[in-house]
Amino acid sequence: MLKVIKVLNNNALLAKDESTNKEVVLLGKAVGFGLKINDEVQLPSDAQMYILQDKTERGESAQL
């Protein structure tokens, strides 16, 4: 389950995945419409979810 951290606009929001305890960015049509902080949201079928990986081919993500 995802919990809303910040609504960026109607089509984007920042959320926290409760199972992995990682922050994710959700992008999709009206994915953030009418949501408030700490609301629970399920991933819609047409939305895209982006997660920052700990290590990439360029190095540690914390250094980027």
C-alpha positions in Angstrom: 0.0 0.0 0.0 1.2 3.5 -0.8 0.8 6.5 1.5 0.9 10.0 0.0 3.8 12.2 1.2 3.2 15.2 -1.1 0.8 15.9 -4.0 2.9 17.6 -6.8 -0.1 18.2 -9.1 -3.1 16.3 -10.4 -0.9 14.0 -12.5 2.1 13.4 -10.1 2.6 12.6 -6.5 5.3 11.5 -4.0 4.4 8.5 -1.9 6.0 6.0 0.5 5.7 2.3 -0.1 4.7 0.8 3.2 6.0 -2.7 2.3 9.6 -1.6 1.3 9.7 1.7 3.2 11.0 3.5 0.0 9.8 6.7 -1.5 8.3 6.5 -5.0 7.0 9.0 -7.6 3.7 8.2 -9.3 2.9 9.7 -12.7 -0.4 9.2 -14.4 -3.6 10.9 -15.5 -5.4 12.3 -12.5 -3.4 10.1 -10.1 -3.2 12.9 -7.5 -6.6 14.4 -7.9 -8.4 15.0 -4.6 -5.7 13.4 -2.5 -4.3 14.8 0.7 -1.1 14.0 2.8 -1.3 10.6 4.5 -4.1 9.3 2.2 -3.6 5.7 1.1 -3.6 5.2 -2.7 -3.4 2.1 -4.8 -1.4 2.0 -8.0 -3.7 2.6 -10.9 -3.2 0.4 -13.9 -2.2 3.2 -16.3 0.1 5.0 -13.8 3.9 4.8 -13.8 5.9 4.3 -10.6 9.5 5.4 -10.3 11.8 4.2 -7.5 15.3 5.6 -6.8 17.7 2.6 -6.9 20.4 2.4 -4.2 23.1 1.6 -6.8 23.2 2.5 -10.5 25.8 2.0 -13.2 27.0 5.5 -12.5 27.6 4.8 -8.8 25.8 5.4 -5.5 22.5 7.3 -5.8 23.3 9.3 -2.6 26.3 10.8 -4.3 24.3 11.9 -7.3 
